[in-house]
Amino acid sequence: MQKKHSRFLINLFFLALVAGLLSGCTLPLRTNDQPGVAEHGVLLRSGAPLASQSFTLPYAGLSGVEIFLVPDPGGPGGVTLRILDPQKGNILAESALKAEDVSGAGFYVFTFYPLENVRSGDRLIFELVWNGDGGLRAGMAPLVNYAGGEMMLDGQVQENLPLSYHWQPE
């Protein structure tokens, strides 16, 4: 009796797994590409240098990026994350966040439709564009936590200073 019960549970598990895969369900996944954070970060404010980060696309279907942000006193405003194709110079995706939604230091999600017409391994750039009077800071990660990209201020590479972020898969 015990064997029949065990086989039944195993078969039920595999049936549920196959049904989930066929219906398009995926397991929740959050990759920790940048686990470390230095809160002083890069200032995002009008007149400040434009912060951007080059990266190698980890997989097709990227649908969001979490950026470590820290509130910086000031007036109203917001930040827009843009994903760019540096070869073609076009914007692949955009997502915005209001400064008032950043209540404390932590990771904040910028979501967008899954990227199309790009492949795993493509080199892309995300940039953080500030709009308004206030400001935020984008956190930095120790270099040992990151490989395969460079942080830039107004297009100038900043040695050993990558931004702190996580990928959000489709």
C-alpha positions in Angstrom: 0.0 0.0 0.0 2.9 2.4 0.9 4.5 1.9 -2.6 1.2 2.6 -4.4 0.8 5.8 -2.4 4.4 7.0 -3.1 4.1 6.3 -6.8 0.8 8.1 -6.9 2.4 11.2 -5.3 5.4 11.1 -7.6 3.1 10.8 -10.6 1.0 13.6 -9.4 4.0 15.8 -8.9 5.3 15.2 -12.4 1.8 15.8 -13.8 1.6 19.1 -12.0 5.1 20.1 -13.2 4.3 19.2 -16.9 1.0 21.1 -16.7 2.7 24.2 -15.2 5.4 24.1 -18.0 2.8 23.7 -20.7 0.7 26.5 -19.4 3.7 28.9 -19.5 4.1 29.1 -15.7 7.7 29.7 -14.6 9.3 29.4 -11.2 9.9 32.8 -9.5 13.4 33.8 -10.3 15.5 36.7 -9.2 19.1 36.7 -10.0 21.5 38.5 -7.6 24.0 39.9 -10.1 24.9 42.7 -7.7 24.5 41.6 -4.1 26.8 44.2 -2.5 25.9 47.8 -2.1 27.7 51.0 -1.1 25.0 53.5 -0.2 26.9 56.7 -1.0 26.4 55.9 -4.7 26.0 58.1 -7.8 23.9 61.3 -7.5 20.9 61.4 -9.9 19.8 65.0 -10.1 19.3 67.7 -12.8 22.7 68.9 -13.8 24.5 65.8 -12.5 26.4 63.6 -14.9 24.2 60.9 -16.7 24.7 57.5 -15.0 24.7 54.4 -17.2 25.9 50.8 -17.0 27.0 48.5 -19.9 26.1 44.9 -19.4 25.9 41.6 -21.2 22.3 40.4 -21.5 22.1 37.3 -19.3 19.1 35.8 -21.2 16.4 36.7 -23.7 13.1 38.0 -22.3 14.6 40.5 -19.7 11.6 42.4 -18.3 12.9 44.5 -15.5 15.9 45.7 -13.6 16.1 46.4 -9.8 18.4 49.3 -9.0 19.6 50.1 -5.5 18.3 53.6 -4.7 18.8 55.9 -1.7 16.5 59.0 -1.1 18.3 62.3 -1.4 16.6 65.4 0.0 15.1 67.7 -2.5 12.0 68.6 -4.4 9.7 66.4 -6.6 11.0 64.4 -9.5 11.6 61.0 -10.9 14.1 58.7 -12.6 13.6 56.9 -15.9 15.6 53.8 -16.7 16.3 53.3 -20.4 17.7 50.1 -22.0 19.7 51.0 -25.1 21.3 49.1 -27.9 24.7 50.8 -28.3 25.2 49.4 -31.8 22.0 50.9 -33.2 21.6 53.8 -30.8 17.9 53.1 -30.2 15.9 52.7 -26.9 14.7 49.2 -26.4 12.7 49.8 -23.2 11.8 52.5 -20.7 10.4 52.5 -17.1 10.0 55.4 -14.7 9.8 55.7 -10.9 8.8 58.8 -8.9 11.3 60.0 -6.2 8.4 60.0 -3.6 8.1 56.2 -4.2 11.7 55.7 -2.9 10.9 55.6 0.8 14.3 54.3 2.0 17.5 52.7 0.9 16.8 49.5 -1.1 16.2 47.8 -4.4 13.4 49.3 -6.5 12.0 47.6 -9.6 11.8 49.2 -13.1 9.6 46.9 -15.2 9.0 46.9 -18.9 7.7 44.5 -21.6 10.2 41.6 -22.2 12.9 42.7 -24.6 12.4 41.4 -28.1 14.9 41.1 -31.0 17.8 40.7 -28.6 19.7 37.5 -27.6 21.4 36.3 -24.6 25.0 37.6 -24.7 24.1 40.9 -26.5 25.9 44.0 -25.1 23.4 46.6 -24.0 23.4 49.7 -21.8 20.9 51.0 -19.2 20.9 54.6 -18.3 19.2 56.5 -15.4 17.8 59.8 -16.5 16.6 62.3 -13.8 13.6 64.6 -14.4 12.6 67.2 -11.8 14.0 69.2 -8.9 14.8 66.6 -6.3 17.3 63.7 -6.6 18.2 60.2 -5.6 21.4 58.2 -5.3 22.0 55.0 -7.2 24.0 52.4 -5.1 27.3 51.0 -6.1 28.5 47.4 -5.8 32.0 46.2 -5.0 33.8 45.3 -8.3 34.3 41.7 -7.1 30.5 41.3 -7.4 30.4 42.2 -11.0 32.0 41.3 -14.3 31.2 42.0 -17.9 30.2 45.7 -17.8 31.2 49.2 -16.9 29.6 52.1 -15.2 29.8 55.5 -17.0 29.1 59.1 -16.1 28.3 61.2 -19.1 29.7 58.4 -21.3 33.1 58.3 -19.4 34.0 54.9 -18.0 34.4 54.9 -14.2 37.0 52.3 -13.2 36.0 49.9 -10.4 32.6 51.5 -9.8 29.7 49.3 -11.1 26.1 50.2 -10.3 24.2 47.8 -8.0 21.4 46.0 -9.7 19.5 42.7 -10.1 17.8 41.3 -13.2 14.1 40.6 -13.5 13.5 37.8 -16.0 10.2 37.4 -18.0 
